[in-house]
Amino acid sequence: MGRNDQFKHIPRTCLAFSKKLEQLGIMHYAEEYIGTHGNKVSSEDGRILNEMLPFFNENLDFGN
């Protein structure tokens, strides 16, 4: 979540969701970064290419 997200509900609800997962004993991690909603998301050095897609590749099974 972006600490400076212009959509003020996003950081608050992401934190609440993370706390709920923790209460339920669901292993996860929540990441807060300094930036806005779209800061460093889809650029070459952004989180989609460098964090999200590699995470999905390592953790999702598409049955292939």
N, C-alpha and C positions, 0 to 999 in steps of 0.2 A: 504494500500500500504506500502511496505517496504521502509523506507527512504534510505537504502543502497542496494536497488535492483541492481543486476548486469545488468539487462536489463534497461538501463537508460531511455528509453522512457516510462516505466510503471508509475513511480511516476508523471511525467510531464503530461501524457495523463489522468491519473486518476484525477488529480487536474483540468484539463481543462474540463473534463466530469462533475465533481461536480459543477464547476462554471456555466456550461451551464444549468444543471438541476435547479440550483438556479435562473438563469435568467428566466427560464420558469415557475418558481413558483412551482416546484415539490419538495415536502418535502422529504428529505433524510439526511443521514449523511455520511461523508467520514472519514475514520480512517487511520491515518498514525502511523505506529509503527516503532520502531528502530529495524531493522533487514534486512535480505536479502530476496530474492524471496521465498525461501522455509523455512525460519526460523520459527519454531514453528507452522507449518501448520497442519501436519497430526499426530503428536505425541499425546500421551494421554493428555497432557496439551495444545494441539494446538488449533488453531482457528476453524478448521473444526468441531471438536466434541463439543467444548465449546461455540462457537459463531454462526457459519454458520448454522449448522443443527438445533439448537434450534430456530434461527431466522426464517428459512423456516417453521418449524413446527408451529410456532405461526402466521405466516403471509400468508401462501399459503393455498388455498382451493383446494383439489384434488377431490372434489365432492363425497367423500365417506360418 
